[in-house]
Amino acid sequence: MNPTRATRAQLARGAARIRADQQRHGAPVHAIAAQITRDLPITQLEAWRLAYGWSRPSVVDAVGEVYRSDGLAPPGLTTAMLCRWEHGQARPGWEYVAALARVYRVDPSRLGVSLPTRVPGWYGHRIPQPRQEPPMPAEHPDLSAVADSIALHGPGSGTGDLAERALGYYNQHYSDYPPRVLASEVARCRGLLITHQDSDTRRVLGWLSAMLGNLTHHTGDATGALIHLGTAARIGAQVGEPHLAGWALGAQSMVATSQHRYAEALELADQAEPYADTALRRAQVVAWCRLRPLAAMGNADVLARAVASARRHMDQGEEQPGRFGFDRAEFELHVAEALVAGDPAGAARHAEASAGLKRTGSPGWSAATAVLARTHAARHDSGAACTAADEVLDAVPPERMRETTRARLRTLVADLSGQETPGVRGLEERVRALG
């Protein structure tokens, strides 16, 4: 049973008395923490905070400073998260373990956080591998080998070259792996590189942060996505990489749109546009950042002009493959999604064009087909809507389905609410089972 608030307050007072008594005898902080855990039923992690006499908000602020000192955006740590970790109700990931170790000036092994095999990690410590990131499945040895090669190489000459190649691999194979699997490996690679930065490696770290932000968005963690993307945008500006800065700001805008923060999405579009130094990137910024917010805000005339502008830039640009590029299929997808409510027939044409450019079962095909299903619903054809959605659910295993596609399917179910047909009820059950 978890202790009550009154019991926790009593334990905190007991720890404060131990600290005061030990300080009178000149005991160092580590001795105070050890005495607290001997005398009271308190975890080691909480004992270190109490040994310093710090509040949880103070520790949260200190962790933020650790991130900022390394040129990273502060994480989404809250006092509630720290409380759960201290009481053994949850376990921090390895990046948080590293940051807490720096805050408390102690080796991570002394924080009392039980985690698996140790690997080189953040902040120059040897950090336990996170419990929530299990060993890479055997079916993905090609992916795990990328970060393994960097770990075996270690710091020194040639690290920057390996980092560039790793980034290129992740970029070109972004859609080949389940989002959580790829996110785990990108985070591992970034952790291996973060302690020995030069200007070239820092640029790669910026792109890895951008990719991690995108992957985090695809797994449904908007807060984490904004943290990683904010770091990427700042590094891009710092190292003079306009493509990185603009891409990360554009991705932040899409995350804001997913949270229905449309004015903020348009503000981020304004910030991203100065970095769009090619026709293709200008098309990307408009498609990513302006079309859906304008549609949601009901600005039909402004939306029509934005679609025309994006199409003009797209026609002038040369498609670029990979996660950090932009292509005709993605352009058609964003136009389709923006037109679902106002022009469902036109949206259907764009969605069909997008799906036709992608392999069946791929993330791009899944997104376009889910949007196509929504166009059928907008035209009151629930049968066609359910058929298209079922195609997605049949073709894509749940672990490979991005949260963005899940969200489109949930929106489709909402679009079909009130239509009591066997197909709609079956679709509702299937989408609900996705979680």
C-alpha positions in Angstrom: 0.0 0.0 0.0 1.3 3.5 -0.8 1.9 5.7 2.2 -0.6 8.5 2.8 0.3 12.2 2.4 0.5 12.5 6.2 2.9 9.6 6.4 5.1 11.0 3.6 5.2 14.4 5.4 6.2 12.6 8.6 9.0 10.7 6.7 10.2 14.0 5.3 10.4 15.6 8.7 12.3 12.6 10.0 14.8 12.9 7.1 15.2 16.6 7.8 16.1 15.7 11.5 18.7 13.1 10.3 20.2 15.7 7.9 20.5 18.3 10.6 22.0 15.9 13.1 24.5 14.5 10.5 25.5 18.0 9.4 26.3 18.9 13.0 28.9 16.1 12.9 30.3 17.2 9.6 28.9 14.2 7.6 29.1 14.5 3.8 25.9 14.3 1.7 26.5 10.7 0.7 26.7 9.7 4.4 23.5 11.6 5.1 21.7 9.8 2.3 22.9 6.5 3.5 21.7 7.2 7.1 18.3 8.3 5.8 17.8 5.0 4.0 19.0 3.0 7.0 16.6 4.7 9.4 13.6 5.4 7.3 11.6 3.4 4.6 12.7 5.8 1.9 14.1 4.9 -1.5 17.7 5.9 -2.4 16.5 8.2 -5.1 14.4 10.2 -2.6 17.1 10.0 0.1 19.5 11.9 -2.1 17.1 14.8 -2.6 16.3 14.9 1.2 20.0 14.6 2.0 20.5 17.9 0.2 17.4 19.4 1.7 15.9 20.2 -1.7 12.3 20.3 -2.7 11.0 18.4 -5.8 10.5 21.7 -7.8 14.1 22.6 -7.1 15.3 19.2 -8.5 13.1 19.6 -11.6 14.6 23.1 -12.2 18.1 21.6 -11.7 17.5 18.9 -14.3 16.3 21.6 -16.7 19.6 23.4 -16.1 21.5 20.2 -16.9 19.8 20.0 -20.2 20.3 23.7 -21.0 24.0 23.5 -20.1 24.4 20.9 -22.9 22.5 23.0 -25.4 19.3 20.9 -25.2 15.8 22.0 -24.6 14.6 21.3 -21.0 12.7 18.0 -20.7 9.1 17.6 -19.8 9.9 16.5 -16.2 7.3 17.3 -13.6 7.2 17.1 -9.8 4.6 14.4 -10.1 6.9 12.3 -12.3 9.8 12.7 -9.8 7.4 11.7 -7.0 6.4 8.5 -8.7 10.1 7.6 -9.4 11.0 8.3 -5.7 8.2 6.1 -4.5 9.0 3.2 -6.9 5.7 3.6 -8.8 7.6 4.2 -12.1 11.2 4.2 -13.3 13.0 7.0 -15.0 14.5 6.5 -18.5 18.3 6.5 -18.8 18.5 10.2 -19.9 16.8 11.2 -16.7 19.0 8.9 -14.7 22.0 10.6 -16.2 20.7 14.1 -15.5 19.7 13.2 -11.9 23.2 11.8 -11.3 24.7 15.1 -12.3 22.3 17.1 -10.2 23.2 14.9 -7.1 26.9 14.6 -8.1 26.9 10.9 -7.7 27.5 7.8 -9.9 24.1 6.7 -11.4 24.5 3.3 -9.8 24.0 4.9 -6.4 20.6 6.3 -7.2 18.9 2.9 -6.5 17.3 2.7 -9.9 17.4 -0.9 -11.1 18.0 -1.0 -14.8 19.5 -3.6 -17.2 23.0 -3.9 -18.7 25.1 -0.8 -18.7 26.1 1.0 -21.8 28.0 4.3 -22.5 25.5 7.1 -22.2 24.7 10.7 -21.7 26.9 13.2 -19.8 30.0 11.1 -19.7 28.7 8.6 -17.2 28.1 4.9 -17.8 24.4 4.9 -17.8 22.1 1.9 -17.4 20.2 1.0 -20.5 16.6 2.1 -20.0 14.1 -0.5 -18.9 11.5 0.7 -21.4 13.8 0.1 -24.3 14.2 -3.7 -24.5 17.0 -5.3 -26.6 16.6 -5.0 -30.3 14.5 -7.8 -31.7 16.5 -10.3 -33.8 14.6 -9.4 -36.9 16.2 -5.9 -36.9 20.0 -6.7 -36.7 20.7 -4.3 -39.6 19.2 -1.4 -37.6 20.9 -2.2 -34.2 24.2 -2.6 -36.0 24.3 1.1 -36.9 24.6 2.3 -33.3 26.6 -0.8 -32.3 29.3 0.3 -34.8 29.5 3.8 -33.3 29.8 2.2 -29.8 32.6 -0.1 -30.9 34.4 2.8 -32.7 34.3 5.1 -29.6 35.4 8.8 -29.7 38.2 9.9 -31.9 39.1 10.3 -35.6 36.3 9.1 -37.9 33.4 9.5 -35.4 31.9 12.4 -37.4 32.0 10.2 -40.5 30.2 7.4 -38.8 27.7 9.8 -37.4 26.8 11.1 -40.8 26.4 7.6 -42.2 24.1 6.6 -39.3 22.0 9.7 -39.9 21.8 8.8 -43.6 20.7 5.3 -42.8 18.0 6.4 -40.4 16.8 9.0 -42.9 16.5 6.6 -45.8 15.0 3.7 -43.8 12.7 5.8 -41.6 9.5 4.0 -42.7 11.0 0.5 -42.6 10.8 -0.1 -38.9 8.1 0.3 -36.2 8.3 3.9 -34.8 9.1 2.8 -31.2 11.9 0.5 -32.4 13.5 3.1 -34.5 13.1 5.8 -31.8 15.0 3.5 -29.4 17.9 3.1 -31.7 18.1 6.8 -32.7 18.1 7.8 -29.0 20.8 5.2 -28.4 22.9 6.6 -31.2 22.4 10.2 -30.1 23.5 9.2 -26.5 26.7 7.6 -27.8 27.6 10.8 -29.7 26.6 13.4 -27.2 29.7 13.4 -25.0 32.2 14.1 -27.8 30.9 16.9 -29.9 32.7 18.9 -32.6 30.9 21.2 -35.0 30.1 18.4 -37.5 28.9 16.0 -34.9 26.7 18.7 -33.3 25.0 19.2 -36.6 24.3 15.5 -36.8 23.0 15.6 -33.2 20.6 18.3 -34.3 19.3 16.1 -37.1 19.0 13.1 -34.8 17.0 15.2 -32.3 14.8 16.3 -35.2 14.2 12.7 -36.2 13.6 11.7 -32.5 11.0 14.5 -32.3 9.3 13.2 -35.4 9.3 9.6 -34.1 8.0 10.7 -30.7 5.2 12.5 -32.5 4.4 9.3 -34.3 4.2 7.4 -31.0 1.7 9.9 -29.6 4.0 11.9 -27.2 3.4 15.5 -28.2 5.3 17.0 -25.2 8.4 14.9 -25.9 8.2 15.7 -29.6 8.2 19.4 -29.0 11.2 19.1 -26.6 13.3 17.2 -29.2 12.2 19.4 -32.1 12.9 22.6 -30.1 16.4 21.4 -29.5 16.8 20.6 -33.2 15.6 24.0 -34.2 18.0 25.7 -31.8 21.0 23.6 -33.0 20.1 24.3 -36.6 20.2 28.1 -35.9 23.4 27.8 -33.9 25.4 25.8 -36.5 24.1 27.7 -39.5 22.0 24.9 -40.9 18.8 26.5 -42.3 17.3 23.2 -43.5 17.5 21.8 -40.0 16.1 24.9 -38.3 13.2 25.2 -40.8 12.4 21.5 -40.8 12.2 21.3 -37.0 10.1 24.4 -36.8 7.7 23.0 -39.5 7.5 19.7 -37.6 6.7 21.7 -34.4 3.9 23.4 -36.3 2.4 20.0 -37.2 2.5 18.9 -33.6 0.7 22.1 -32.6 -1.9 21.4 -35.2 -2.4 17.9 -33.8 -3.2 19.5 -30.5 -5.7 21.9 -32.1 -3.4 24.9 -31.3 -3.9 26.4 -34.8 -2.8 30.0 -34.1 0.5 28.7 -32.6 0.9 26.4 -35.7 0.6 29.5 -38.0 3.1 31.4 -35.8 5.6 28.6 -36.2 5.0 28.7 -40.0 6.0 32.3 -39.9 9.2 31.3 -38.1 10.0 28.5 -40.5 9.5 30.3 -43.7 12.7 32.4 -43.6 14.7 29.1 -43.5 12.9 27.7 -46.6 15.6 28.5 -49.1 14.3 26.3 -52.0 11.0 25.9 -53.9 10.6 22.4 -52.4 11.1 23.6 -48.9 8.7 26.5 -49.4 6.1 24.0 -50.6 6.8 21.9 -47.5 6.4 24.7 -45.0 3.0 25.8 -46.5 1.7 22.2 -46.7 2.9 21.2 -43.3 2.2 24.4 -41.4 -0.6 26.3 -43.0 -3.2 24.1 -44.8 -4.8 22.2 -41.9 -4.8 25.2 -39.5 -6.4 27.4 -42.0 -9.0 24.7 -42.8 -9.7 24.2 -39.1 -10.1 28.0 -38.6 -12.6 28.2 -41.5 -10.5 30.6 -43.6 -11.6 29.2 -47.0 -10.3 32.0 -49.2 -6.9 32.1 -47.4 -6.8 28.4 -47.6 -7.4 28.4 -51.4 -4.5 30.8 -51.8 -2.3 28.7 -49.6 -3.0 25.6 -51.6 -2.3 27.4 -54.9 1.0 28.7 -53.4 2.0 25.3 -52.2 1.2 23.7 -55.6 3.2 26.4 -57.4 6.3 25.8 -55.3 5.8 22.0 -55.5 5.7 22.2 -59.3 8.9 24.3 -59.3 10.8 22.1 -56.9 12.6 18.8 -57.3 11.3 16.0 -55.1 13.7 14.8 -52.3 13.3 11.3 -50.8 13.8 10.4 -47.2 12.4 11.6 -43.9 14.0 15.0 -44.3 12.8 15.6 -47.8 9.4 16.2 -49.3 7.7 14.5 -52.2 4.5 14.7 -54.3 2.8 11.9 -52.2 3.2 13.9 -49.0 2.1 17.1 -50.7 -1.1 15.5 -52.0 -1.8 14.0 -48.5 -1.7 17.4 -46.8 -3.9 19.0 -49.4 -6.4 16.2 -49.1 -6.6 16.5 -45.4 -7.1 20.2 -45.6 -10.0 19.9 -48.0 -12.0 17.0 -46.3 -14.6 19.3 -44.7 -14.9 21.9 -47.4 -14.4 19.9 -50.6 -14.6 16.2 -49.9 -14.7 15.2 -53.6 -11.6 17.2 -54.3 -10.0 15.8 -51.1 -10.7 12.3 -52.3 -8.9 13.0 -55.6 -5.8 14.2 -53.7 -5.9 11.3 -51.2 -6.2 8.8 -54.1 -3.2 10.4 -55.8 -1.2 10.2 -52.6 -2.0 6.6 -51.9 -1.3 5.7 -55.5 2.3 6.9 -55.2 3.0 4.8 -52.1 3.4 1.0 -51.5 0.3 -0.6 -50.0 0.9 -1.0 -46.3 3.5 1.7 -46.0 3.0 4.6 -43.6 2.3 7.1 -46.4 -0.3 4.8 -48.0 -1.9 4.2 -44.6 -2.2 7.9 -43.9 -3.6 8.7 -47.4 -6.1 5.8 -47.3 -7.3 6.9 -43.8 -7.9 10.4 -45.2 -9.7 8.9 -48.2 -12.0 7.1 -45.8 -12.8 10.4 -44.2 -13.7 11.9 -47.5 -16.2 9.0 -48.0 -17.7 9.7 -44.6 -18.0 13.4 -45.4 -20.1 12.4 -48.4 -22.3 10.2 -46.2 -21.0 6.9 -47.7 -20.3 4.9 -44.5 -19.8 1.7 -46.4 -17.0 3.0 -48.6 -15.5 4.7 -45.5 -15.5 1.5 -43.5 -14.0 -0.5 -46.4 -11.1 2.0 -46.8 -10.4 2.0 -43.1 -10.6 -1.8 -42.9 -8.0 -1.9 -45.7 -5.6 0.0 -43.4 -6.3 -2.1 -40.4 -5.8 -5.3 -42.4 -2.6 -4.2 -44.0 -0.7 -2.6 -41.1 0.1 -4.4 -37.8 -0.7 -2.3 -34.7 2.9 -2.0 -33.6 3.8 -0.5 -37.0 0.9 2.0 -37.2 1.9 5.6 -36.5 -0.1 7.5 -33.9 -0.9 10.0 -36.7 -2.8 7.3 -38.6 -4.5 6.0 -35.5 -5.7 9.6 -34.8 -7.1 9.8 -38.4 -9.0 6.6 -37.8 -10.3 7.8 -34.5 -11.5 11.0 -36.2 -13.2 8.9 -38.9 -15.1 7.0 -36.2 -16.2 10.3 -34.8 -17.3 11.4 -38.3 -19.4 8.3 -38.5 -21.0 8.6 -35.1 -24.7 8.1 -35.1 -24.7 5.8 -38.1 -25.7 2.5 -36.6 -24.7 0.0 -39.2 -22.8 -3.3 -38.7 -19.8 -1.9 -40.6 -19.6 1.2 -38.5 -19.9 -0.8 -35.3 -17.2 -3.2 -36.4 -14.9 -0.4 -37.3 -15.5 1.3 -33.9 -14.4 -2.0 -32.2 -11.3 -2.4 -34.3 -10.2 1.2 -33.8 -10.9 1.0 -30.1 -8.7 -2.2 -29.9 -5.8 -0.2 -31.2 -5.7 1.7 -27.9 
